[in-house]
Amino acid sequence: MNNFALNTGVTAPAIGFGTWQIPSEQTKEMVLTALEAGYRLIDTAHIYGNEAEVGQAVRESGLAREEIFVTTKVWNDDLGYDKALAACERSLEKMGLDYLDLYLIHWPATSRRHEAWRAFEKLQADGLIKAAGVSNYTVSHLEQLLEQSDLVPAINQIEFHPYIYGQQRAVLEFCHEKNIIVEAYSPLRRFGSDTPREIKQIAERLKVSPQQVVLRWCLQQGTIALPRSANPDHIRSNFDIFNFELTDDDMNSINKFTDGERVTWDPEGMG
């Protein structure tokens, strides 16, 4: 399962490289490292302040443009029809690209997101984006969108890791039902020195790292994991999750770590 088929008919890699909180001065080098390691999905956003550097890495990688799945996001201030169209043009210009593989509404922060989605319909029809999606949408946000548009999001990018599995299970199942792929951001944010003993034991049995176990868990939950790191060794290790598999017992054990503690804001009630 190295790729996921999107509802647009194109495919997206099953793991991507996230650039949130990577300083702009490090971004180009880290993205090039990720591409050399085998990543083909690179995720950024206007608000991250590193779109230009992501674009530089894509252009200088030596890879054909169509081999790299590039994602960016429209920020809350640019929600609305005309603003979203203009924001996409600015992102493309900043990145030096002719099109985006995926464009996301970053947060459901205001009702102007509905007008922004109409802009996304035009952007996709015009070929400036290959797929339209959303980020941080709950079930209720998705239901509202689907009531107002025939364009089903290709992807919903949400915070997703074992500690909020219970909290996010409803939106995960809803997305699976509606043929919306879930992308998991911050999958490793709470897995450091205090990684649970059970995950360490699974890792020891499989001869992989605890982080690889968690990323494999994301994959087997049917999500695209978006780990990020500024450490080249970790970047390479995080990508290496396709040569082992977790058992049902492993998955159930990891599911039980749910405690509801998020890394970012809870979007419930937004907009």
Residue pairs with C-beta under 8 A, 6 or more apart in sequence:
1 14
1 219
1 242
2 13
2 14
2 242
3 11
3 12
3 13
3 14
4 11
4 12
4 13
4 14
4 181
4 224
5 11
6 12
6 131
6 154
6 155
6 181
7 152
7 154
7 179
7 180
7 181
8 124
8 130
8 131
8 154
10 101
10 130
10 131
12 41
12 69
12 101
12 102
12 131
12 155
12 181
12 224
13 39
13 40
13 41
13 69
13 224
14 219
14 224
14 225
14 242
15 39
15 41
15 215
15 219
15 224
15 225
15 226
15 227
15 238
15 239
15 241
16 39
16 41
16 42
16 43
16 69
16 71
16 183
16 224
16 225
16 226
17 30
17 31
17 34
17 39
17 41
17 42
17 43
17 226
17 227
17 228
17 235
18 43
18 185
18 226
18 227
18 228
19 27
19 30
19 31
19 42
19 43
19 44
19 48
19 50
19 54
19 228
20 43
20 45
20 48
20 185
20 186
20 228
21 48
21 228
22 30
22 48
22 50
22 228
22 230
23 50
24 49
24 50
24 52
24 53
25 53
26 230
27 44
27 50
27 53
27 54
27 57
28 53
28 54
28 56
28 57
28 60
29 57
30 229
30 230
30 232
30 235
31 42
31 53
31 54
31 57
31 58
31 61
32 57
32 60
32 61
33 232
33 235
33 236
34 42
34 235
34 239
35 42
35 57
35 58
35 61
35 63
35 68
37 235
37 236
37 239
38 239
39 235
39 239
40 67
40 68
40 69
41 68
41 69
41 71
41 224
41 226
42 54
42 57
42 58
42 68
42 69
42 70
42 71
43 71
43 72
43 157
43 183
43 185
43 226
44 50
44 51
44 54
44 70
44 71
44 72
44 73
45 51
45 72
45 73
45 75
45 104
45 106
46 72
46 73
46 74
46 75
46 78
46 87
46 90
46 91
46 106
47 73
47 75
47 106
51 72
51 91
51 94
51 95
52 94
52 95
52 96
54 70
54 72
54 95
55 94
55 95
55 96
55 97
56 96
58 65
58 68
58 70
58 95
58 97
59 96
59 97
61 68
65 97
65 98
68 101
69 101
69 102
70 95
70 97
70 100
70 101
70 102
71 100
71 101
71 102
71 103
71 104
72 91
72 95
72 100
72 103
72 104
73 103
73 104
73 105
73 106
73 135
74 84
74 87
74 88
74 91
74 103
74 104
74 105
74 106
74 116
75 87
75 106
76 106
76 107
76 109
76 110
77 83
78 84
78 86
78 87
78 116
79 105
79 109
79 110
79 112
79 113
79 115
79 116
80 112
80 115
80 116
80 119
81 115
81 116
81 118
81 119
82 119
83 112
83 116
84 115
84 116
84 119
84 120
84 123
85 119
85 122
85 123
88 100
88 103
88 119
88 123
88 128
88 129
89 128
91 100
91 103
92 98
92 99
92 100
92 128
99 127
99 128
99 129
99 130
100 128
100 129
100 130
101 129
101 130
101 131
102 129
102 130
102 131
102 132
102 133
102 154
102 155
103 120
103 123
103 129
103 131
103 132
103 133
104 132
104 133
104 134
104 135
104 155
104 157
105 113
105 116
105 117
105 120
105 133
105 134
105 135
105 137
106 135
106 136
107 135
107 136
107 265
107 267
107 270
108 134
108 136
108 137
108 138
108 141
108 267
108 270
108 271
109 270
109 271
110 271
111 271
113 145
113 271
114 144
114 145
114 148
117 132
117 145
117 148
117 149
117 151
118 149
120 129
120 132
120 151
121 132
121 149
121 151
123 129
123 132
124 130
124 131
124 132
124 151
131 154
131 155
132 151
132 153
132 154
133 153
133 154
133 155
133 156
133 157
133 180
134 141
134 142
134 145
134 153
134 155
134 156
134 157
135 156
135 157
135 158
135 183
135 185
136 157
136 158
136 159
136 264
136 265
136 267
136 270
137 145
137 153
137 156
137 158
137 171
137 267
138 171
138 267
138 268
139 170
139 171
139 174
141 267
141 270
141 271
142 153
142 156
142 171
142 174
142 175
142 178
142 180
145 153
146 152
146 178
152 178
152 179
152 180
153 180
154 180
154 181
155 180
155 181
155 182
155 183
155 224
156 171
156 175
156 180
156 181
156 182
156 183
157 182
157 183
157 185
157 226
158 168
158 171
158 182
158 183
158 184
158 185
159 168
159 184
159 185
159 186
159 262
159 263
159 264
160 168
160 172
160 182
160 183
160 184
160 185
160 186
160 187
160 218
160 221
160 223
161 184
161 186
161 187
161 188
161 189
161 190
161 191
161 214
161 218
161 263
162 214
162 217
162 254
162 255
162 257
162 258
163 190
163 257
163 258
163 259
163 260
163 261
164 258
164 259
164 260
164 261
164 262
165 221
165 254
165 255
165 257
165 258
166 255
166 258
166 260
167 258
167 260
167 262
171 182
172 182
172 221
172 222
172 223
174 180
175 181
175 182
176 182
176 222
181 222
181 223
181 224
182 221
182 222
182 223
182 224
183 223
183 224
183 225
183 226
184 218
184 221
184 223
184 224
184 225
184 226
185 226
186 263
186 264
187 214
187 215
187 218
187 225
187 226
187 227
188 211
188 214
188 215
188 227
188 238
189 263
190 261
190 263
191 199
191 210
191 211
191 214
195 210
196 257
198 253
198 254
199 210
199 213
199 214
199 254
200 210
202 210
202 213
202 246
202 250
202 253
202 254
203 209
203 210
203 212
203 213
206 213
206 244
206 246
208 216
208 240
208 241
208 244
209 237
211 227
211 234
211 237
211 238
212 237
212 238
212 240
212 241
212 244
213 246
213 250
213 254
214 254
215 225
215 227
215 238
215 241
216 241
216 244
216 245
216 246
217 246
217 250
217 251
217 254
218 224
218 225
219 225
219 241
220 245
220 246
220 251
221 251
225 241
227 238
229 235
229 238
246 254
